[in-house]
Amino acid sequence: MKFLTENDLRIIEKKEGLSNFTLKEGMKLTPSARGYLIDKGYRFNSGNKRQKKLLNKNEEFKSELNLLEAEFLKTAQLLLKYNKLIAKEIFDYSKYIKTMNLNEDERFDCRIYFKNTSCEEKNISIDFDDLQTENGKLIVELNYLKSLLKNNLDIFKEEAPIINGIIYRLTEIIDLLLGG
């Protein structure tokens, strides 16, 4: 078993960079090497046990933004049949997500839809009967968007107030579709 030290990683970084580095089977990191990678903003992908590739936080962030943007667009398209104003709102959230990695003055501002971003999220219960309604697919899609945002809050730390506002607003829309 080979242990990679912080010094080994510094040498690899100088020669070829860390973005394409793969930890091969039988290799382990010393605690200082792991700390060095964390300080540099890298983490391992969840690939197979034999090889693990390093992911830069920026690459992970862009990947999540692309996924979220696509999900918001898909949901906006589904919402067109229900309510064009809400569909436009969800579409605008996709524009915000798309511009999230830009400078603050270049981002799309979607806060116009938030009445109160500090509100506690309302606890909504979706049951089997709700899935069978005309709006069942929309409820599931909106709930999925909420879950994606919640699961990625650690990536969007700096954007937390707006992301929380979007989560709260998605909850309001789900409540509306449930007849609340």
Salt bridges, closest charged atoms under 4 A:
GLU6 OE2 - ARG10 NH2 2.53
GLU13 OE2 - LYS40 NZ 3.41
GLU25 OE1 - ARG50 NE 3.93
GLU60 OE2 - ARG43 NH2 2.83
GLU69 OE2 - LYS98 NZ 3.86
GLU71 OE1 - LYS74 NZ 3.46
GLU89 OE2 - ARG169 NE 2.69
ASP92 OD1 - LYS88 NZ 2.61
ASP92 OD1 - LYS95 NZ 3.93
ASP109 OD1 - ARG111 NE 2.95
GLU121 OE2 - LYS146 NZ 2.72
GLU121 OE1 - LYS150 NZ 3.04
GLU141 OE2 - LYS74 NZ 3.68
GLU159 OE2 - ARG107 NH1 2.97
GLU172 OE1 - ARG169 NH1 3.01
ASP175 OD2 - LYS122 NZ 2.67
